[in-house]
Amino acid sequence: MTYLRLLGIHLRLGVLNELQYRTNLVVQIIQSFVGLVTALLGLGVVFSKTDTLGGWGPAELLAIVGVYTLVSGITQLVVRPSLTRFMEDVRLGTLDFTLTKPVDAQALVSMRQFEVWKLIDVAIGVIVLVIAIVQLGGTIGPAEAAAFAVALLAGVVIVYSFLFILATFAFWFVRLDNILNIFQSMYEAGRWPIGIYPPWLRWTLTFLVPIGVAITIPAEGLVGRLTMPNLAGAIALAIALPLIARAFWKFGVRHYSGASA
């Protein structure tokens, strides 16, 4: 309950901060619209030449676009801005103020910055998913819905943990400002099913940068393509990666010299 209250406080502060600059809302709407149109145009070009892509039909690929947009919106709503601020605090030595607070420091640095207009991307992702579900018709039952929910939660946890590990490198490297932007560039590959990529890239997007696990597997659950081994693998990774991130965080904190250095 303490962390939920903290989350609510930071969300409220984020809303108040963004309301000072309401032009950002217009800019975000334009950005979100352009991103969605770009994705849909890509699908339109593909399906003007073929009926399927790697065995995926139009409605199934629309589901991937929905998952991609939803996970991206959640990540950019709180995870990326919070971790960007965390890396800046490490660089300036002001992380001391966070570490001395009577709450878990990892939880605090992970949720203290909100970009509330990214809720537009979350809403767009949900709308696209609803449209995809309507187009898929009666092929989605309780089992598919449950598999999708579990895989989506696992995907969000995996993306957060991976980004947190990247951000923790700030304890050793002074300038890491672009590392999250590099991840975002690689994240763009998640707009398409991981199975369409060559084996080496498929392996990279599964094991080194787990975008395929975070995006394709939830979409597979929704359209009935998900196998139990893949779902079990996603759940296992969603359990293991946060533990690795936690251990790496504790190791990094021990190497943090603070402002007094």
C-alpha positions in Angstrom: 0.0 0.0 0.0 2.9 2.3 0.7 4.2 2.0 -2.8 0.8 2.4 -4.3 0.4 5.6 -2.4 3.8 6.7 -3.7 2.8 5.8 -7.2 -0.3 7.9 -6.8 1.6 10.9 -5.5 4.1 10.8 -8.3 1.4 10.4 -10.9 -0.5 13.4 -9.4 2.7 15.5 -9.5 3.3 14.4 -13.1 -0.2 15.5 -14.1 0.3 18.9 -12.4 3.6 19.4 -14.0 2.3 18.5 -17.5 -0.7 20.7 -17.1 1.7 23.7 -17.1 2.6 22.9 -20.7 -0.6 21.9 -22.4 0.9 22.3 -25.8 2.7 19.0 -25.0 -0.7 17.3 -25.3 -1.1 18.5 -28.9 2.4 17.4 -29.7 1.8 14.0 -28.2 -1.4 13.5 -30.1 0.4 14.3 -33.4 3.3 12.0 -32.5 1.0 9.1 -31.6 -1.2 9.6 -34.7 1.9 9.7 -37.0 3.3 6.6 -35.3 0.0 4.7 -35.7 -0.5 5.8 -39.3 3.1 4.7 -40.1 2.5 1.3 -38.7 -0.8 0.9 -40.5 0.7 2.1 -43.8 3.4 -0.6 -43.4 0.7 -3.2 -43.0 -1.1 -1.8 -46.0 2.0 -2.1 -48.2 2.6 -5.7 -47.0 -0.9 -6.9 -47.6 -1.2 -5.2 -51.0 1.4 -7.7 -52.1 0.5 -10.8 -50.1 -2.3 -12.3 -48.0 -0.1 -13.4 -45.1 3.3 -12.5 -43.7 5.1 -15.4 -42.1 1.7 -17.1 -41.6 0.2 -14.0 -39.9 -3.0 -12.5 -41.4 -4.0 -8.8 -41.4 -6.0 -8.9 -38.1 -3.3 -10.9 -36.4 -0.6 -8.4 -37.4 -3.0 -5.6 -36.2 -2.9 -7.3 -32.8 0.9 -7.1 -32.8 0.7 -3.4 -33.5 -1.8 -3.0 -30.6 0.5 -4.9 -28.2 3.5 -2.9 -29.5 1.8 0.4 -28.9 0.4 -0.6 -25.5 3.7 -1.8 -24.1 5.5 1.2 -25.6 3.0 3.6 -24.0 3.3 1.9 -20.5 7.1 2.0 -20.7 7.3 5.6 -21.8 4.7 6.7 -19.3 6.8 5.9 -16.3 9.7 3.6 -16.8 11.8 5.5 -19.3 11.4 9.0 -17.7 12.1 7.6 -14.3 15.2 5.8 -15.3 16.4 8.8 -17.3 16.1 10.9 -14.2 17.9 8.1 -12.2 20.9 8.1 -14.5 21.1 11.9 -14.3 21.0 11.7 -10.5 23.9 9.2 -10.6 25.9 11.6 -12.8 25.3 14.6 -10.6 25.6 12.7 -7.3 22.1 13.6 -6.2 21.0 10.0 -5.9 21.9 10.4 -2.2 18.6 12.0 -1.6 16.8 8.9 -2.9 19.0 6.4 -1.1 18.4 8.0 2.3 14.6 7.9 2.1 12.9 5.3 4.2 11.5 3.3 1.2 13.1 0.9 -1.2 15.3 2.9 -3.5 14.9 0.7 -6.5 11.1 1.1 -6.3 11.4 4.8 -5.8 13.7 5.5 -8.8 11.5 3.3 -11.0 8.3 5.3 -10.5 9.1 8.9 -9.6 8.7 10.5 -13.0 5.6 10.4 -15.2 5.0 11.7 -18.8 1.3 11.6 -18.5 0.5 12.4 -22.1 1.9 8.9 -23.0 -1.4 7.7 -21.7 -2.5 8.5 -25.3 -0.3 5.7 -26.6 -1.8 3.4 -24.0 -5.3 4.3 -25.1 -4.4 3.9 -28.8 -2.9 0.5 -28.1 -6.1 -0.6 -26.3 -8.3 0.7 -29.2 -6.1 -1.1 -31.8 -6.3 -4.3 -29.8 -10.1 -4.0 -29.6 -10.4 -3.5 -33.4 -8.1 -6.6 -33.9 -10.3 -8.7 -31.6 -13.4 -7.7 -33.5 -11.8 -8.6 -36.8 -10.6 -11.9 -35.4 -14.3 -12.6 -34.6 -15.1 -15.7 -32.6 -11.5 -17.2 -32.5 -10.8 -15.6 -29.1 -12.0 -17.5 -26.1 -11.3 -17.4 -22.3 -8.1 -19.5 -22.8 -6.7 -17.0 -25.4 -7.7 -14.0 -23.2 -6.0 -15.5 -20.1 -2.8 -16.4 -22.1 -2.7 -12.9 -23.5 -3.1 -11.3 -20.1 -0.4 -13.4 -18.5 2.0 -12.9 -21.4 1.4 -9.2 -21.6 2.2 -8.8 -17.9 5.3 -10.9 -18.3 6.3 -8.7 -21.3 6.0 -5.5 -19.4 8.0 -6.9 -16.5 10.7 -8.1 -18.9 11.0 -4.7 -20.6 11.1 -2.9 -17.3 13.8 -5.3 -15.9 15.9 -5.1 -19.1 15.8 -1.3 -19.1 16.6 -1.1 -15.4 19.7 -3.3 -16.0 20.8 -0.9 -18.7 20.2 2.1 -16.6 22.2 0.6 -13.6 25.3 0.7 -15.8 25.2 4.5 -15.0 27.1 3.6 -11.7 30.2 2.8 -13.8 29.8 4.9 -17.0 29.3 8.6 -16.7 27.4 9.2 -19.9 24.6 6.7 -20.8 22.0 9.2 -22.0 21.6 7.5 -25.4 21.4 3.9 -24.2 17.7 4.0 -23.7 17.3 5.7 -27.1 19.3 2.9 -28.7 16.9 0.4 -27.0 13.9 2.3 -28.4 15.4 2.0 -31.9 15.7 -1.7 -31.5 12.2 -1.8 -30.0 10.9 -0.7 -33.4 11.5 -4.3 -34.6 8.7 -5.4 -32.3 6.1 -4.1 -34.8 6.5 -7.3 -36.7 6.4 -11.0 -35.7 9.8 -12.1 -34.5 9.4 -15.2 -36.7 9.8 -13.2 -40.0 13.4 -12.2 -39.1 16.5 -14.2 -40.0 17.7 -16.7 -37.4 20.5 -14.5 -36.0 18.3 -11.5 -35.6 15.5 -13.7 -34.1 18.0 -15.0 -31.6 19.1 -11.4 -30.7 15.6 -10.2 -30.2 14.8 -13.1 -28.0 17.8 -13.6 -25.8 20.0 -10.4 -25.9 17.2 -7.8 -26.3 14.0 -9.6 -25.3 11.6 -7.6 -27.5 10.2 -10.7 -29.2 9.2 -12.1 -25.9 7.6 -8.9 -24.8 5.6 -8.2 -27.9 5.2 -11.3 -30.2 4.3 -13.8 -27.4 1.4 -11.7 -26.0 0.1 -11.3 -29.5 0.4 -15.0 -30.1 -1.6 -15.6 -26.9 -4.4 -13.4 -28.2 -4.6 -15.0 -31.7 -4.3 -18.6 -30.4 -0.8 -19.2 -31.7 0.9 -19.4 -28.3 2.4 -22.7 -27.2 2.8 -23.7 -23.6 6.7 -23.9 -23.8 6.8 -20.3 -25.1 4.4 -19.1 -22.4 6.4 -20.9 -19.8 9.6 -19.4 -21.1 8.1 -15.9 -21.0 7.0 -16.4 -17.4 10.4 -17.9 -16.4 12.1 -14.9 -17.9 9.7 -12.5 -16.2 10.7 -14.1 -12.9 14.4 -14.4 -13.5 15.1 -11.0 -15.1 13.8 -8.9 -12.1 15.9 -11.0 -9.8 19.0 -10.3 -11.9 18.1 -6.6 -12.1 17.7 -6.5 -8.3 21.1 -8.2 -7.7 22.8 -5.9 -10.3 21.1 -2.8 -8.6 22.5 -3.8 -5.2 25.9 -4.4 -6.7 25.8 -1.0 -8.4 24.7 0.9 -5.2 27.7 -0.5 -3.4 29.9 1.2 -6.0 28.1 4.5 -5.9 30.3 7.2 -4.4 27.7 9.9 -4.1 28.0 13.7 -4.1 30.5 13.6 -1.3 33.1 12.2 -3.7 
